[in-house]
Amino acid sequence: MIRLSYDEIIAKIKEKSSLSESELSGKISGKMSQLAGLVSKEGAAHIVASELGIKLVDQLSGRLQIKNILNGMRDVETVGKVMQVFDERQFSSNGREGKVASLQLADETSSIRAVLWNEQAANVKGINVGDVVKVKSAYVRERNGLKELHLNDRSVVIVNPPGETVDVAVPAAAATVTSQRQQKAIRKKLSELNESDAMAEVLGTIVQAFDIKFFEVCPECGKRARQSQPDSSFVCNDHGATAKPSYSYVLNTVIDDGTETMRLVLFRRMVERLLNKTEQEVLAYRSQPDSFQQVKNDILGNFVKAVVRVNKNELFDRLELVAQEIHEANPDDEITRLNGELAALQKPQPARTEEMNMQ
């Protein structure tokens, strides 16, 4: 079922009427009073829109601009420019295993996260920031108050389709992405994290780093390739045996924020970002592991900011973090942020200020 938030309803009414914010708010409040609590604020806004003859949903099918994609829609088609790529990862939930990856797409109107499940997740291997992507037969869900496009085995992803361009102002789109990430990734101390945190921002110092682990993947789709017997070739479930697999990699670290220490796991692009290395440079450590020792020592003490997903390691009964984003933190920025929070806490409350003026 398609569902609009209150803010989306208000935006639609304002766009299609001459009502001011206060006039619109008054009409909605009046409708709620008239119906004596029988409708919610959203319901009252729907009624006001109907009475004004405003159609809240103009288009349910065909190609949509991102701003017109609504919660509950199915069979959605849209085109956007890739602003961010989040690598494929494996998950386990209620005894079910699968894979997931995601993209942040933007057009001239807005931006949205596209989540690729299972077989679709491998598509991110061939997608880069700046590519134009057409998505077809997707459906829309709400997560943490934000709309997301979800792609299953019926969906279609076309990278850089001929004749398709997206005129998006990169700074504006980046600001939209940043705004959405800030809404989703709430800053937490390590001691405050729990296994339900799907997206949190943490700040800490790397106090331990381990050797990079390399593993074989299918050169066609990038999925894990398992060694077979007796010929010792590697087999992909989708593409069969391959005599020469490709390789991906994972790096385990430990971070400390003064409240707790916790393992932080980085896959592929996050490894490259932390080490400031290209894929070819990282892969070189596979044949020359000794050359990684100095690099491993150099990252100790690095002050980093990361957006993470929290996993429960059942074997060791502990929480672990999987990096979705990571970059070097700026101590001056963090000091400014803390000073701002402290100033806000110390600012006199309005009621108390009035009391002091009366004395």
N, C-alpha and C positions, 0 to 999 in steps of 0.2 A: 504494500500500500504506500502510495506517495505521501510523504509527510513534510510539511514546511515548518520551520521554526518560527517563533514569534517575530524575531528580527527579520527573517525573510519575508514574512507577510507584510510587515510594516514597510519594508523597502519597496515591495511591489505596489502597495497602495500609494506611497509617496511619489513613486515614479509615474503613476497613471492618474493622479489627481492633483488638484491645486491646494490640498489641505496642508496646513502647517503641522509641525510636530505636536504642538499643544492642542490644536483642533482635533487631530487624529486621536491623541491620547484621551481627550475629553469624550469623544464619541465611544471609544472602547470602554472607558470606565462607566459611562452612562448605560451602555448595553449590559454590562455585568450587573449593575445595580437593578436595572429593569427586570433581569431574569433571576434576580435574588439568589445568586450563587450557584445557579444550575449549569453554568458554563465556565470554562477556564478562560484565562486571558487570551489564549490562542483561539479558542472557539469564538469568543466575542469579536476578535479581529477578523475571523473568517466571515462572520455575519455582517460586519460593517462593510467588508469588501463586496459581498454579495449585494447589499443594499445600494452600494455606489455603482453597481454594474461593472465591477472590475473582475476580470478573469485572472486568477492568480497563476494558473499554469497555461501558458500559451501553446506549448509544443511538447508532445509526449514521445514522438518518434522522429527518425531522421537524424541528421548531424546536428549536434548541439554545441553552442559555446559553453565553456566551462561554467560560467556564472549561472547558466540555465539548467545545470544538472541538479536534480533534487533527490533527497533521500527517498528510497523505495523504488526508484525507477529501475526498469529492466530493459535489456536489449539496447543499451546506450551506445551511440557512436559519437566520437569526438576526435579532434586533432589538437595536439599540443607539442610545444618544444620541451625537451628534457632539460630540467634544471638541476636534478640530482639523481644519482643511481645508487641503490642500496642492494648489495650483493645477495645472491641466493644463500639461504641457510636452511638447515634441517630443523624440524620441530617434532615434538612428541606430545600428544594431548589425549587423555583418556584412552590410552592404549593404541592410539592411531598415530602413525608417523607420516610425515609429509615434508614438502619443501615450499618455501615462500621467498619472494623477492619483491622489491617495490621501486617505483619511479615517482619523482615529483614532476608533474606536467604543468605547463602554463600556456595561456594564450593571451590575447589582448584584453581579456575581461577578468580573469582570475587565475587561480592555480588549484590543483587537486592532487592528492596522492593516489597512484594506481597500484593496487596490490595484485601480484601475479602468483597464483597457487599451483603447486605441484608441477605438471608438465609445462605450464606457462613460465615458471620461474627461470628456466634455462634461457629464456629469450634475453635476459639482461646481459648475458655474456657478449652479445653483439651490439649493445646499445651504449652510446656515449653521451655525455653532457653536450647539448647543442643540437643533437639529432631531432628531427621532426618525427613524431610517432602518431600513427592513426590507430585508434582502438575501436573495435566493433564487438557487439554482443556482450557488453559488460553490464554489471548490475551495481547498484549503489547501496552502501551501508553507512551508518553513522558510527563513529568510534571516537570516544573522548570529546564529543561535541562537534566533531568535524566530519564532513562528507568524504567518503572514499569510493573510488572505482574499484571493483573486484572483478578479476578475470579468471574464469575456470576453463575447462577443456573445450567448451563451446565458443569461447571468445577468440578473437583474432587480433594479432599485433602486427602492424606493417611499419617497418622502419624506413624513413625517408622515401615515402611513396612519391612517384613522379608527379610533378605539377603541384605538389602541396607545399605551401609556405605558411609560416606563422609569424605575423608581425607583432612581436611582443617586445616591450621595452624591458631590457634585461634588468636594470636597476629596480624597476617597479616590481617585476616578477620575483626578483631575489628578495625584495622586502616582504612580499606576500608569503614566500616560502619561509623566511625567517620568522614572520609573525605566527604562522601555523606551527612551526617547530617549537616556538616558545610556549604556545598554548598546550602543546602535547607533552613537551619535555620539562617537567617541573624540577627545579633544582632541589636536590636532597643531599643530606649527609649520608655517608655509607651506613651508619648505624640506623638510619631511618628507613632503609630500603626493605622491601618484602617481596615475596615471589610473585605477587600480583602486579608489580610495576613493569608494564610493557614498554614504557618510554620515560626515562628519567635522566636528568642532567647531573653529573657528578664532577667534582673537582678534586684532584689528588696528585700525589707525587709517586712516580714509579720507583719502587724500592726493591723490586726483584724482576729479572727477566730470564726466560728460558730459551733454549735453542729453538729455531724455527722447525716445525714439522711439515714435511712435504708429503703429499699423497697423490696418487694417480687419478686422473679424470679423463673422461672421453674427449678426444680432440674435436669432435663434432658438436656436442651439446654441453660439455663442461660438467656433466654429472660424474659422480664417483664411479670409477672402474675397479672391479674386483679381479684379483688374480685367480685364474682357473688352473685346474690340474687335468691331465698331467703335462700339458705342453707349456704351462707357465705364461700363456698369453693373458692379456687383460680383457675383461668382458664388460660392456655396457649393457644394461637391461634393454635399452632402446635400439642401439646400433650394433650390437654383437661384439665379436672379438676384434681387438686392435693390437697389432704387434708393437706399436709405438705410441703409448699414451702421453697425454699432456700432464702437467703438474699444477696443482694449486697448493696453498700453504696456510698455516695457522701459527700464530705466535701467542704464547701465554705469558702474562705479566702479573705482577701484584702491585696494587696501588694503596696508598695510605693517605687519609685525609685528617688524621688526628683523632677521629672518633672510632675508626675501625680500619682493618686491612682486608682487602678482598681481591680475589683473582679476577683479572680483566682479560678476556679472550678476544683476539683480533684475527679476522679472516681477510685474506687477500688484499683488497683495496685499502682496508684499514691498516694493514701491515705496511703497505707502501706509503701511506700518509704519515704514519708515525715515524717511520725511518727516513722519510723524504727520499725514497728510492723508486726507480722504475721497476716494472715487472721483470725485465731482463736482469736488472741488477740483483733483485731478490732471488731469482732462480739460480743465479751464479753461486749462491751460498750452498746450494744442494751438492754441487761437486767440489766446493771448497769450504767446508764447514768451519775450518780453523779461522778463515778470514772474517767470520761473523763475531768472533769473540770480542774484538775491539768495539764493534758496533753495539753489541749487547751491553758492554760496560758503559759506553757513551750515553745510552738512554737512561741509565740509572740516575735518579734525581731530577728527571724531567718533570716539570709542572704542567699537567695536562687537564683539559676540559673534554669530557666525553658525554655523548648521548648514548644511553645503554638500555639493553633489555635484561631483566633479571631472570636467571635460571636457577632451579633447585637441583643441585647435584645429589641425587638420591644415594649414590654409592658412598659419598663422604659426608652426607647429611649437612650440606653447606650451600649458601647462596653464592652464585658466580655471575659475573657480568659479561655480556657480549656487546662489543662496541658497534654502534650503528653510525656514529660520527666520532671523530677525534681530531683534536688539533692542540697545539701548544697554547697554554693559558698565559695571559698577560697579567702579571702580578699587580701592575698599576691599575688596570681596569677593575680587578677584583677588589682592590683597596677602595677605589672610588665607589664601587657598588656597595660594599659594606658600610662605608661612611654615609651613603645615601639612606640605607636601611636604618642605621643608627639615628640619623637626624629625624627620620620619619617617626621613629619610636619616641624620641625625646620631644617632638613637637607638641605643644599644649593642645588639648582637646578644646573644641569651640565652647562647650558648656562651661568648662573650667575657666576659660578666658573671660567669659561674661561674668562669672562669679567674682573673679579678681577685680574686674572693672567696677563692680558695684560696691566693693568694700572701701 
